[in-house]
Amino acid sequence: MLLIYNTLTRTKEEFNPINPPNVKMYVCGPTVYDYFHIGNARSFIMSDIIRRYLEYKGYEVKFVMNLTDVDDKIIKKSIDQKRDAKSVAEDYSKAFFEDIQKLKIKPANDYPKATNHIKEIIDLIKKLEQKGFAYNIDGNVFYNVNRFSNYGKLSGKKIDELESGARIEINDEKKDPLDFALWKKAKEGEPFWESPWGKGRPGWHIECSAMSCKHLGETFDIHAGGNDLIFPHHENEIAQSEAATGKKFVNYWIHFGFLNINNEKMSKSLGNIFTARDILKIYSAEAVRLAFAQTHYAGPLNFSDELLSSAEKGLEKLKNLAEKIEEEIKENRQEGIVPKLDFEKYKNNFGTAMDDDFNSPQACAVIFDFVRDVNRAIAENENISLKFYLSVKEFLQNTAEGVLGILDFSETANQSNGALENDLIELLIKLRQDAKLEKNYVLSDKIRNELKNIGIELQDSKSGTTYKKNKK
């Protein structure tokens, strides 16, 4: 039984999708005005792990992540760089896809962009206006928060206690400081679209309501995002969507904890905001994923070099075992002993951990316990059969690779093949040296020439022979 902590109810609830085995899941994606930072990466990676685990359990997941490609920050960046907002959004959208691929994040089923959904956004605002939840002031359309009786149910905030602050846009045109923009009247030089209220562009919150309902329906299973989005963004999504449809918007709300850098909050003033691509220049994607997975998704995470270095060391154990498995499978030793290892126990322990609100730290512990016990079995036994190694590989493929994304057997096989290739080249260099000592220059030249034909160039010097691989 899978339990999920639901921000809406503040309790762990049994997961019951609307239309099993189908699951519809929406994750707030990036505002494409810059490279996404490591805090965003945590949300993207942990969403990916949750999606992968649902698939591991046999669910068919429709996974949607939006791209906010029209926004105040994009417009500001375009003004600063003296180019149009569309090109800014396109450049950083491309960078986003490059970076999530490097982070081993599975592609979403859909990546809706706000600018491709202007019609749906306008239709949703019109519906809110007709129902009395929205009002137009000279081309600016606002949501009337006081009309929605359940406003604050996600965040736990009460309307009479909320004050206009940093997260709430202050605008003298509003009837109430808490009201938020659905449609913004175009200013000179800004991108705009035609609408019933004049030229303008959508507000941030309405974009997600329109896109999620368009791709997943008026009520869907899971909505996920960072803790910082609970209020006002997700609160406003609920208010808009439920006021428009009269239906419950989302059944399960999942939120990811805050990320600190070396025990300090990320901020521009401290200069400690690191992009995902900065980190990937130093550490592997698997190390980043493992570092995140070893802390529960909802808890705070202190991101540091020590954390990533520790993750790299853990991965080394995992990769060493994976390489050993690949080597033994190539041996194809059908006969031999099968060490006693309770594979079902590890599988159950992994499932039990992840079924408890996606407890990935405990799931990681199960995997490393498994690695330890497999290594012990290998050390204590000789002539182990192929069956054992295939069973070990299957478990790691399903869990470490398939769910957590911290192992890639195809890369392991390539690395193993590369190591074998290097060993063979060194062997041929040794044979060539022996031939030269025996003054068998025909053979030594033949080895050099044949290697060159396949793109391997030998370089002789006083200190010995080295080689370089040329592209064929």
Order of alpha helices (4+ residues) and beta strands (2+ residues): beta-beta-beta-alpha-beta-alpha-alpha-alpha-beta-beta-beta-beta-alpha-beta-alpha-beta-beta-beta-alpha-alpha-beta-alpha-alpha-alpha-alpha-alpha-alpha-beta-beta
